[in-house]
Amino acid sequence: MIKGVTKGVKSTEFWVSLVGMLGGIVCTLFAEAQWAQVAGAILSAVCGKSYADSRKTVKAALALGAAKVDAARIAGEATEAVGKPKE
């Protein structure tokens, strides 16, 4: 399991993305012009995708950090089990 502290819903990034998605949905639903409807749909999709990608990046960084810690711990345990080499 990935361990780490992230803000999630409390982050500014989440709220800005949510406002962008909702703005795109409102624009799509209530716009008179066809170009505005298309732009609203694109805005909504881009905001959602960018937030998902940023969360993926954060989770990958946390996973990589956890893997490095685990690898160092395992290497340390292996060294202790074998014993220190004679000099």
Gaussian input, Z-matrix of N, CA and C with variables (Angstrom, degrees):
# hf/3-21g

backbone

0 1
 N
 C     1     B1
 C     2     B2     1     A1
 N     3     B3     2     A2     1     D1
 C     4     B4     3     A3     2     D2
 C     5     B5     4     A4     3     D3
 N     6     B6     5     A5     4     D4
 C     7     B7     6     A6     5     D5
 C     8     B8     7     A7     6     D6
 N     9     B9     8     A8     7     D7
 C    10    B10     9     A9     8     D8
 C    11    B11    10    A10     9     D9
 N    12    B12    11    A11    10    D10
 C    13    B13    12    A12    11    D11
 C    14    B14    13    A13    12    D12
 N    15    B15    14    A14    13    D13
 C    16    B16    15    A15    14    D14
 C    17    B17    16    A16    15    D15
 N    18    B18    17    A17    16    D16
 C    19    B19    18    A18    17    D17
 C    20    B20    19    A19    18    D18
 N    21    B21    20    A20    19    D19
 C    22    B22    21    A21    20    D20
 C    23    B23    22    A22    21    D21
 N    24    B24    23    A23    22    D22
 C    25    B25    24    A24    23    D23
 C    26    B26    25    A25    24    D24
 N    27    B27    26    A26    25    D25
 C    28    B28    27    A27    26    D26
 C    29    B29    28    A28    27    D27
 N    30    B30    29    A29    28    D28
 C    31    B31    30    A30    29    D29
 C    32    B32    31    A31    30    D30
 N    33    B33    32    A32    31    D31
 C    34    B34    33    A33    32    D32
 C    35    B35    34    A34    33    D33
 N    36    B36    35    A35    34    D34
 C    37    B37    36    A36    35    D35
 C    38    B38    37    A37    36    D36
 N    39    B39    38    A38    37    D37
 C    40    B40    39    A39    38    D38
 C    41    B41    40    A40    39    D39
 N    42    B42    41    A41    40    D40
 C    43    B43    42    A42    41    D41
 C    44    B44    43    A43    42    D42
 N    45    B45    44    A44    43    D43
 C    46    B46    45    A45    44    D44
 C    47    B47    46    A46    45    D45
 N    48    B48    47    A47    46    D46
 C    49    B49    48    A48    47    D47
 C    50    B50    49    A49    48    D48
 N    51    B51    50    A50    49    D49
 C    52    B52    51    A51    50    D50
 C    53    B53    52    A52    51    D51
 N    54    B54    53    A53    52    D52
 C    55    B55    54    A54    53    D53
 C    56    B56    55    A55    54    D54
 N    57    B57    56    A56    55    D55
 C    58    B58    57    A57    56    D56
 C    59    B59    58    A58    57    D57
 N    60    B60    59    A59    58    D58
 C    61    B61    60    A60    59    D59
 C    62    B62    61    A61    60    D60
 N    63    B63    62    A62    61    D61
 C    64    B64    63    A63    62    D62
 C    65    B65    64    A64    63    D63
 N    66    B66    65    A65    64    D64
 C    67    B67    66    A66    65    D65
 C    68    B68    67    A67    66    D66
 N    69    B69    68    A68    67    D67
 C    70    B70    69    A69    68    D68
 C    71    B71    70    A70    69    D69
 N    72    B72    71    A71    70    D70
 C    73    B73    72    A72    71    D71
 C    74    B74    73    A73    72    D72
 N    75    B75    74    A74    73    D73
 C    76    B76    75    A75    74    D74
 C    77    B77    76    A76    75    D75
 N    78    B78    77    A77    76    D76
 C    79    B79    78    A78    77    D77
 C    80    B80    79    A79    78    D78
 N    81    B81    80    A80    79    D79
 C    82    B82    81    A81    80    D80
 C    83    B83    82    A82    81    D81
 N    84    B84    83    A83    82    D82
 C    85    B85    84    A84    83    D83
 C    86    B86    85    A85    84    D84
 N    87    B87    86    A86    85    D85
 C    88    B88    87    A87    86    D86
 C    89    B89    88    A88    87    D87
 N    90    B90    89    A89    88    D88
 C    91    B91    90    A90    89    D89
 C    92    B92    91    A91    90    D90
 N    93    B93    92    A92    91    D91
 C    94    B94    93    A93    92    D92
 C    95    B95    94    A94    93    D93
 N    96    B96    95    A95    94    D94
 C    97    B97    96    A96    95    D95
 C    98    B98    97    A97    96    D96
 N    99    B99    98    A98    97    D97
 C   100   B100    99    A99    98    D98
 C   101   B101   100   A100    99    D99
 N   102   B102   101   A101   100   D100
 C   103   B103   102   A102   101   D101
 C   104   B104   103   A103   102   D102
 N   105   B105   104   A104   103   D103
 C   106   B106   105   A105   104   D104
 C   107   B107   106   A106   105   D105
 N   108   B108   107   A107   106   D106
 C   109   B109   108   A108   107   D107
 C   110   B110   109   A109   108   D108
 N   111   B111   110   A110   109   D109
 C   112   B112   111   A111   110   D110
 C   113   B113   112   A112   111   D111
 N   114   B114   113   A113   112   D112
 C   115   B115   114   A114   113   D113
 C   116   B116   115   A115   114   D114
 N   117   B117   116   A116   115   D115
 C   118   B118   117   A117   116   D116
 C   119   B119   118   A118   117   D117
 N   120   B120   119   A119   118   D118
 C   121   B121   120   A120   119   D119
 C   122   B122   121   A121   120   D120
 N   123   B123   122   A122   121   D121
 C   124   B124   123   A123   122   D122
 C   125   B125   124   A124   123   D123
 N   126   B126   125   A125   124   D124
 C   127   B127   126   A126   125   D125
 C   128   B128   127   A127   126   D126
 N   129   B129   128   A128   127   D127
 C   130   B130   129   A129   128   D128
 C   131   B131   130   A130   129   D129
 N   132   B132   131   A131   130   D130
 C   133   B133   132   A132   131   D131
 C   134   B134   133   A133   132   D132
 N   135   B135   134   A134   133   D133
 C   136   B136   135   A135   134   D134
 C   137   B137   136   A136   135   D135
 N   138   B138   137   A137   136   D136
 C   139   B139   138   A138   137   D137
 C   140   B140   139   A139   138   D138
 N   141   B141   140   A140   139   D139
 C   142   B142   141   A141   140   D140
 C   143   B143   142   A142   141   D141
 N   144   B144   143   A143   142   D142
 C   145   B145   144   A144   143   D143
 C   146   B146   145   A145   144   D144
 N   147   B147   146   A146   145   D145
 C   148   B148   147   A147   146   D146
 C   149   B149   148   A148   147   D147
 N   150   B150   149   A149   148   D148
 C   151   B151   150   A150   149   D149
 C   152   B152   151   A151   150   D150
 N   153   B153   152   A152   151   D151
 C   154   B154   153   A153   152   D152
 C   155   B155   154   A154   153   D153
 N   156   B156   155   A155   154   D154
 C   157   B157   156   A156   155   D155
 C   158   B158   157   A157   156   D156
 N   159   B159   158   A158   157   D157
 C   160   B160   159   A159   158   D158
 C   161   B161   160   A160   159   D159
 N   162   B162   161   A161   160   D160
 C   163   B163   162   A162   161   D161
 C   164   B164   163   A163   162   D162
 N   165   B165   164   A164   163   D163
 C   166   B166   165   A165   164   D164
 C   167   B167   166   A166   165   D165
 N   168   B168   167   A167   166   D166
 C   169   B169   168   A168   167   D167
 C   170   B170   169   A169   168   D168
 N   171   B171   170   A170   169   D169
 C   172   B172   171   A171   170   D170
 C   173   B173   172   A172   171   D171
 N   174   B174   173   A173   172   D172
 C   175   B175   174   A174   173   D173
 C   176   B176   175   A175   174   D174
 N   177   B177   176   A176   175   D175
 C   178   B178   177   A177   176   D176
 C   179   B179   178   A178   177   D177
 N   180   B180   179   A179   178   D178
 C   181   B181   180   A180   179   D179
 C   182   B182   181   A181   180   D180
 N   183   B183   182   A182   181   D181
 C   184   B184   183   A183   182   D182
 C   185   B185   184   A184   183   D183
 N   186   B186   185   A185   184   D184
 C   187   B187   186   A186   185   D185
 C   188   B188   187   A187   186   D186
 N   189   B189   188   A188   187   D187
 C   190   B190   189   A189   188   D188
 C   191   B191   190   A190   189   D189
 N   192   B192   191   A191   190   D190
 C   193   B193   192   A192   191   D191
 C   194   B194   193   A193   192   D192
 N   195   B195   194   A194   193   D193
 C   196   B196   195   A195   194   D194
 C   197   B197   196   A196   195   D195
 N   198   B198   197   A197   196   D196
 C   199   B199   198   A198   197   D197
 C   200   B200   199   A199   198   D198
 N   201   B201   200   A200   199   D199
 C   202   B202   201   A201   200   D200
 C   203   B203   202   A202   201   D201
 N   204   B204   203   A203   202   D202
 C   205   B205   204   A204   203   D203
 C   206   B206   205   A205   204   D204
 N   207   B207   206   A206   205   D205
 C   208   B208   207   A207   206   D206
 C   209   B209   208   A208   207   D207
 N   210   B210   209   A209   208   D208
 C   211   B211   210   A210   209   D209
 C   212   B212   211   A211   210   D210
 N   213   B213   212   A212   211   D211
 C   214   B214   213   A213   212   D212
 C   215   B215   214   A214   213   D213
 N   216   B216   215   A215   214   D214
 C   217   B217   216   A216   215   D215
 C   218   B218   217   A217   216   D216
 N   219   B219   218   A218   217   D217
 C   220   B220   219   A219   218   D218
 C   221   B221   220   A220   219   D219
 N   222   B222   221   A221   220   D220
 C   223   B223   222   A222   221   D221
 C   224   B224   223   A223   222   D222
 N   225   B225   224   A224   223   D223
 C   226   B226   225   A225   224   D224
 C   227   B227   226   A226   225   D225
 N   228   B228   227   A227   226   D226
 C   229   B229   228   A228   227   D227
 C   230   B230   229   A229   228   D228
 N   231   B231   230   A230   229   D229
 C   232   B232   231   A231   230   D230
 C   233   B233   232   A232   231   D231
 N   234   B234   233   A233   232   D232
 C   235   B235   234   A234   233   D233
 C   236   B236   235   A235   234   D234
 N   237   B237   236   A236   235   D235
 C   238   B238   237   A237   236   D236
 C   239   B239   238   A238   237   D237
 N   240   B240   239   A239   238   D238
 C   241   B241   240   A240   239   D239
 C   242   B242   241   A241   240   D240
 N   243   B243   242   A242   241   D241
 C   244   B244   243   A243   242   D242
 C   245   B245   244   A244   243   D243
 N   246   B246   245   A245   244   D244
 C   247   B247   246   A246   245   D245
 C   248   B248   247   A247   246   D246
 N   249   B249   248   A248   247   D247
 C   250   B250   249   A249   248   D248
 C   251   B251   250   A250   249   D249
 N   252   B252   251   A251   250   D250
 C   253   B253   252   A252   251   D251
 C   254   B254   253   A253   252   D252
 N   255   B255   254   A254   253   D253
 C   256   B256   255   A255   254   D254
 C   257   B257   256   A256   255   D255
 N   258   B258   257   A257   256   D256
 C   259   B259   258   A258   257   D257
 C   260   B260   259   A259   258   D258

   B1=1.4521
   B2=1.5297
   B3=1.2854
   B4=1.4527
   B5=1.5229
   B6=1.3100
   B7=1.4555
   B8=1.5122
   B9=1.2894
   B10=1.4520
   B11=1.5200
   B12=1.2852
   B13=1.4509
   B14=1.5278
   B15=1.3164
   B16=1.4591
   B17=1.5247
   B18=1.3032
   B19=1.4588
   B20=1.5196
   B21=1.3424
   B22=1.4597
   B23=1.5156
   B24=1.3197
   B25=1.4622
   B26=1.5239
   B27=1.2981
   B28=1.4698
   B29=1.5272
   B30=1.3352
   B31=1.4677
   B32=1.5257
   B33=1.3081
   B34=1.4672
   B35=1.5165
   B36=1.3094
   B37=1.4690
   B38=1.5327
   B39=1.3142
   B40=1.4611
   B41=1.5244
   B42=1.3186
   B43=1.4684
   B44=1.5263
   B45=1.3271
   B46=1.4628
   B47=1.5283
   B48=1.3304
   B49=1.4627
   B50=1.5214
   B51=1.3240
   B52=1.4607
   B53=1.5236
   B54=1.3214
   B55=1.4654
   B56=1.5270
   B57=1.3268
   B58=1.4559
   B59=1.5216
   B60=1.3272
   B61=1.4675
   B62=1.5175
   B63=1.3284
   B64=1.4669
   B65=1.5261
   B66=1.3206
   B67=1.4570
   B68=1.5226
   B69=1.3247
   B70=1.4543
   B71=1.5116
   B72=1.3242
   B73=1.4663
   B74=1.5229
   B75=1.3269
   B76=1.4705
   B77=1.5207
   B78=1.3245
   B79=1.4691
   B80=1.5275
   B81=1.3053
   B82=1.4637
   B83=1.5239
   B84=1.3109
   B85=1.4645
   B86=1.5269
   B87=1.3291
   B88=1.4586
   B89=1.5293
   B90=1.3148
   B91=1.4627
   B92=1.5311
   B93=1.3014
   B94=1.4611
   B95=1.5321
   B96=1.3094
   B97=1.4606
   B98=1.5277
   B99=1.3000
   B100=1.4557
   B101=1.5341
   B102=1.3347
   B103=1.4559
   B104=1.5240
   B105=1.3390
   B106=1.4667
   B107=1.5299
   B108=1.3210
   B109=1.4608
   B110=1.5271
   B111=1.3206
   B112=1.4645
   B113=1.5357
   B114=1.3225
   B115=1.4661
   B116=1.5258
   B117=1.3158
   B118=1.4671
   B119=1.5208
   B120=1.3264
   B121=1.4703
   B122=1.5244
   B123=1.3239
   B124=1.4666
   B125=1.5277
   B126=1.3251
   B127=1.4632
   B128=1.5206
   B129=1.3054
   B130=1.4568
   B131=1.5260
   B132=1.3243
   B133=1.4650
   B134=1.5270
   B135=1.3234
   B136=1.4647
   B137=1.5311
   B138=1.3158
   B139=1.4762
   B140=1.5247
   B141=1.3175
   B142=1.4652
   B143=1.5157
   B144=1.3157
   B145=1.4656
   B146=1.5267
   B147=1.3147
   B148=1.4631
   B149=1.5250
   B150=1.3249
   B151=1.4648
   B152=1.5296
   B153=1.3267
   B154=1.4679
   B155=1.5284
   B156=1.3181
   B157=1.4659
   B158=1.5290
   B159=1.3106
   B160=1.4618
   B161=1.5244
   B162=1.3150
   B163=1.4697
   B164=1.5291
   B165=1.3318
   B166=1.4645
   B167=1.5209
   B168=1.3234
   B169=1.4592
   B170=1.5256
   B171=1.3267
   B172=1.4677
   B173=1.5194
   B174=1.3147
   B175=1.4641
   B176=1.5257
   B177=1.3349
   B178=1.4605
   B179=1.5278
   B180=1.3200
   B181=1.4711
   B182=1.5230
   B183=1.3206
   B184=1.4684
   B185=1.5228
   B186=1.3341
   B187=1.4608
   B188=1.5223
   B189=1.3308
   B190=1.4587
   B191=1.5258
   B192=1.3129
   B193=1.4645
   B194=1.5172
   B195=1.3361
   B196=1.4598
   B197=1.5216
   B198=1.3371
   B199=1.4646
   B200=1.5167
   B201=1.3238
   B202=1.4682
   B203=1.5257
   B204=1.3260
   B205=1.4658
   B206=1.5241
   B207=1.3291
   B208=1.4599
   B209=1.5302
   B210=1.3351
   B211=1.4609
   B212=1.5266
   B213=1.3111
   B214=1.4649
   B215=1.5291
   B216=1.3246
   B217=1.4733
   B218=1.5218
   B219=1.3230
   B220=1.4619
   B221=1.5249
   B222=1.3261
   B223=1.4704
   B224=1.5258
   B225=1.3165
   B226=1.4617
   B227=1.5132
   B228=1.3403
   B229=1.4631
   B230=1.5190
   B231=1.3231
   B232=1.4556
   B233=1.5205
   B234=1.3190
   B235=1.4601
   B236=1.5228
   B237=1.3249
   B238=1.4626
   B239=1.5140
   B240=1.3446
   B241=1.4607
   B242=1.5291
   B243=1.3222
   B244=1.4672
   B245=1.5216
   B246=1.2744
   B247=1.4584
   B248=1.5117
   B249=1.2885
   B250=1.4536
   B251=1.5245
   B252=1.3353
   B253=1.4744
   B254=1.5281
   B255=1.3538
   B256=1.4533
   B257=1.5088
   B258=1.2925
   B259=1.4634
   B260=1.4927
   A1=109.23
   A2=115.96
   A3=121.23
   A4=109.15
   A5=115.59
   A6=120.09
   A7=108.71
   A8=116.48
   A9=121.15
   A10=108.80
   A11=114.82
   A12=119.69
   A13=108.85
   A14=115.98
   A15=121.43
   A16=107.53
   A17=116.59
   A18=120.60
   A19=112.71
   A20=118.41
   A21=121.69
   A22=112.45
   A23=116.97
   A24=122.52
   A25=111.92
   A26=117.29
   A27=120.67
   A28=112.97
   A29=117.43
   A30=119.78
   A31=111.81
   A32=114.97
   A33=121.30
   A34=110.08
   A35=116.20
   A36=121.78
   A37=111.31
   A38=116.56
   A39=120.87
   A40=110.73
   A41=116.62
   A42=120.16
   A43=112.08
   A44=117.03
   A45=119.54
   A46=110.18
   A47=116.94
   A48=120.47
   A49=111.14
   A50=116.84
   A51=120.82
   A52=111.27
   A53=117.14
   A54=120.81
   A55=110.21
   A56=117.49
   A57=121.12
   A58=112.24
   A59=116.53
   A60=120.03
   A61=111.33
   A62=116.17
   A63=119.31
   A64=111.19
   A65=117.46
   A66=120.86
   A67=111.42
   A68=116.19
   A69=120.26
   A70=112.70
   A71=116.79
   A72=120.92
   A73=110.46
   A74=116.72
   A75=120.34
   A76=110.64
   A77=116.11
   A78=120.53
   A79=110.48
   A80=116.61
   A81=120.68
   A82=111.66
   A83=117.19
   A84=120.57
   A85=113.84
   A86=117.25
   A87=119.49
   A88=114.92
   A89=118.52
   A90=120.39
   A91=109.96
   A92=115.41
   A93=121.22
   A94=111.04
   A95=115.95
   A96=120.38
   A97=110.71
   A98=115.62
   A99=120.77
   A100=111.13
   A101=117.00
   A102=119.74
   A103=111.02
   A104=116.96
   A105=120.77
   A106=110.57
   A107=116.60
   A108=119.98
   A109=110.73
   A110=116.11
   A111=120.42
   A112=110.14
   A113=116.45
   A114=120.40
   A115=110.87
   A116=117.18
   A117=120.82
   A118=111.82
   A119=115.80
   A120=119.47
   A121=110.79
   A122=116.69
   A123=120.68
   A124=110.18
   A125=117.21
   A126=121.20
   A127=111.15
   A128=116.26
   A129=120.57
   A130=111.30
   A131=116.54
   A132=120.33
   A133=111.70
   A134=117.31
   A135=120.87
   A136=110.71
   A137=117.30
   A138=119.76
   A139=111.01
   A140=116.61
   A141=119.93
   A142=112.26
   A143=116.46
   A144=121.24
   A145=111.07
   A146=117.92
   A147=119.59
   A148=111.07
   A149=117.59
   A150=119.74
   A151=110.42
   A152=116.04
   A153=119.36
   A154=111.23
   A155=116.94
   A156=120.13
   A157=111.85
   A158=117.18
   A159=119.41
   A160=111.08
   A161=116.97
   A162=120.01
   A163=110.63
   A164=115.86
   A165=120.10
   A166=110.22
   A167=116.74
   A168=121.33
   A169=110.99
   A170=116.55
   A171=120.83
   A172=110.32
   A173=116.98
   A174=120.32
   A175=111.07
   A176=117.74
   A177=120.69
   A178=110.47
   A179=116.85
   A180=120.32
   A181=110.83
   A182=116.93
   A183=120.07
   A184=110.77
   A185=116.34
   A186=120.04
   A187=110.90
   A188=117.17
   A189=121.10
   A190=110.25
   A191=116.52
   A192=120.30
   A193=111.61
   A194=116.91
   A195=120.87
   A196=110.71
   A197=116.86
   A198=120.31
   A199=111.11
   A200=117.34
   A201=120.64
   A202=110.77
   A203=116.33
   A204=120.25
   A205=110.20
   A206=116.86
   A207=120.56
   A208=111.10
   A209=117.00
   A210=120.71
   A211=110.59
   A212=117.25
   A213=120.84
   A214=110.40
   A215=116.33
   A216=120.21
   A217=110.47
   A218=117.11
   A219=121.31
   A220=110.65
   A221=116.34
   A222=119.79
   A223=110.77
   A224=117.08
   A225=120.80
   A226=112.04
   A227=116.83
   A228=120.50
   A229=111.17
   A230=117.05
   A231=120.61
   A232=110.83
   A233=116.72
   A234=120.94
   A235=110.54
   A236=117.25
   A237=120.66
   A238=111.23
   A239=117.82
   A240=121.30
   A241=111.71
   A242=115.93
   A243=120.79
   A244=110.92
   A245=115.54
   A246=119.90
   A247=110.10
   A248=114.80
   A249=119.06
   A250=109.31
   A251=115.50
   A252=117.23
   A253=110.74
   A254=115.02
   A255=119.71
   A256=109.59
   A257=115.20
   A258=120.13
   A259=110.69
   D1=143.12
   D2=-179.46
   D3=-78.23
   D4=128.33
   D5=178.71
   D6=-113.81
   D7=140.97
   D8=178.76
   D9=160.29
   D10=163.29
   D11=-178.61
   D12=-104.68
   D13=119.45
   D14=174.14
   D15=-129.08
   D16=153.33
   D17=-176.45
   D18=-78.81
   D19=-30.23
   D20=178.25
   D21=60.36
   D22=-118.30
   D23=-176.28
   D24=-67.67
   D25=-22.77
   D26=-179.09
   D27=-80.99
   D28=-4.52
   D29=-175.71
   D30=-81.50
   D31=150.40
   D32=175.66
   D33=-63.57
   D34=-36.24
   D35=179.46
   D36=-57.30
   D37=-42.66
   D38=179.02
   D39=-62.68
   D40=-47.44
   D41=-175.12
   D42=-69.39
   D43=-37.57
   D44=177.17
   D45=-65.31
   D46=-41.61
   D47=177.57
   D48=-64.45
   D49=-40.55
   D50=179.29
   D51=-64.40
   D52=-43.15
   D53=178.05
   D54=-63.08
   D55=-40.49
   D56=177.43
   D57=-63.58
   D58=-42.60
   D59=178.81
   D60=-65.71
   D61=-44.96
   D62=179.62
   D63=-66.25
   D64=-38.18
   D65=175.94
   D66=-61.53
   D67=-41.60
   D68=177.11
   D69=-64.30
   D70=-39.27
   D71=178.41
   D72=-66.49
   D73=-45.31
   D74=178.78
   D75=-62.14
   D76=-41.97
   D77=178.80
   D78=-62.82
   D79=-41.00
   D80=179.53
   D81=-65.91
   D82=-40.96
   D83=-175.34
   D84=-76.56
   D85=-37.42
   D86=-170.92
   D87=-110.57
   D88=2.27
   D89=-178.72
   D90=-78.52
   D91=143.28
   D92=177.52
   D93=-83.66
   D94=-41.62
   D95=-176.19
   D96=-78.72
   D97=143.62
   D98=-178.60
   D99=-67.19
   D100=-37.15
   D101=179.89
   D102=-63.86
   D103=-33.91
   D104=178.92
   D105=-69.56
   D106=-36.06
   D107=177.22
   D108=-65.37
   D109=-42.55
   D110=178.55
   D111=-66.51
   D112=-43.43
   D113=179.34
   D114=-62.71
   D115=-38.58
   D116=178.41
   D117=-64.03
   D118=-42.43
   D119=178.42
   D120=-64.96
   D121=-41.12
   D122=178.80
   D123=-65.42
   D124=-44.07
   D125=178.70
   D126=-58.46
   D127=-46.14
   D128=-179.67
   D129=-62.19
   D130=-44.65
   D131=-179.29
   D132=-66.19
   D133=-41.97
   D134=-178.25
   D135=-66.81
   D136=-40.81
   D137=179.20
   D138=-63.93
   D139=-44.25
   D140=178.85
   D141=-63.93
   D142=-43.80
   D143=-179.30
   D144=-66.68
   D145=-41.17
   D146=-179.16
   D147=-66.17
   D148=-37.57
   D149=177.70
   D150=-66.86
   D151=-43.40
   D152=178.98
   D153=-62.22
   D154=-41.07
   D155=178.66
   D156=-65.55
   D157=-39.75
   D158=-179.90
   D159=-67.29
   D160=-37.39
   D161=177.26
   D162=-67.37
   D163=-37.49
   D164=177.53
   D165=-62.23
   D166=-40.79
   D167=179.53
   D168=-64.06
   D169=-42.61
   D170=179.43
   D171=-64.80
   D172=-45.32
   D173=-179.49
   D174=-64.78
   D175=-37.83
   D176=178.17
   D177=-65.17
   D178=-40.50
   D179=178.64
   D180=-64.91
   D181=-40.40
   D182=177.44
   D183=-65.24
   D184=-41.16
   D185=179.47
   D186=-64.74
   D187=-41.30
   D188=178.79
   D189=-63.58
   D190=-43.08
   D191=177.99
   D192=-62.26
   D193=-41.78
   D194=178.63
   D195=-66.12
   D196=-37.98
   D197=178.76
   D198=-65.32
   D199=-39.27
   D200=178.63
   D201=-65.22
   D202=-40.25
   D203=178.36
   D204=-65.01
   D205=-44.04
   D206=179.15
   D207=-63.29
   D208=-41.76
   D209=179.71
   D210=-63.15
   D211=-41.64
   D212=178.99
   D213=-65.96
   D214=-39.37
   D215=178.88
   D216=-64.99
   D217=-43.99
   D218=-179.76
   D219=-65.12
   D220=-41.71
   D221=178.12
   D222=-62.72
   D223=-40.06
   D224=177.84
   D225=-64.90
   D226=-41.13
   D227=178.20
   D228=-65.89
   D229=-37.81
   D230=179.19
   D231=-66.24
   D232=-40.31
   D233=178.70
   D234=-64.14
   D235=-41.11
   D236=179.01
   D237=-67.01
   D238=-37.49
   D239=-178.48
   D240=-67.74
   D241=-39.18
   D242=-178.90
   D243=-79.58
   D244=-33.05
   D245=-177.35
   D246=98.33
   D247=161.74
   D248=-179.38
   D249=-75.21
   D250=138.40
   D251=178.31
   D252=-68.94
   D253=148.22
   D254=178.66
   D255=-75.83
   D256=140.57
   D257=-178.62
   D258=-96.47

